[in-house]
Amino acid sequence: MQKLSTNILLFSGAVILSMAPILMYQGKEFKATDSLNITAIEQVKPGYKPWFEPILKPAGGEIETFLFATQAAIGSGVTCYILGLYKGRTERRKSDETVTAPEHRD
C-alpha cells in the first residue's frame, strides 16, 4: 500500500509541476529564442549578416514546433535506451556473479 501512495504522490507532483507554468503565464505570448537573438544582434550591430541560411525553412510555426518535439523525443529515446542497456548489463553481471560464486562452508 505504501508503494501505491508513493506513486500517487509522485504522479501528483509531476502534474502540478507541469501545469504550474501554464497557469502562471496564461495568456502571455512566448517567442522563440532565435527571434529574440536576432533582434538583440540587430540592435548591437545593425549591418550584421548571418553566416549561412537554413537549407529548408519550415512552412509555419507548427511545423517548426513539431520538428523540435520530434528531435527531443528521438534524443530522449536514445538516452533511455542507453541507460536501460547499461542497467540490464549491470543486473545480468550481478546475477552471473551470484550464480557462479563458490559456496562457503563452515
Secondary structure by P-SEA (a helix, b strand, c coil): caaaaaaaaaaaaaaaaaaaaaaaaccbbbbcaaaaaaaaaaaaccccccccccccccccaaaaaaaaaaaaaaaaaaaaaaaaaaaaaaaaaaaaaaaabbbbcc
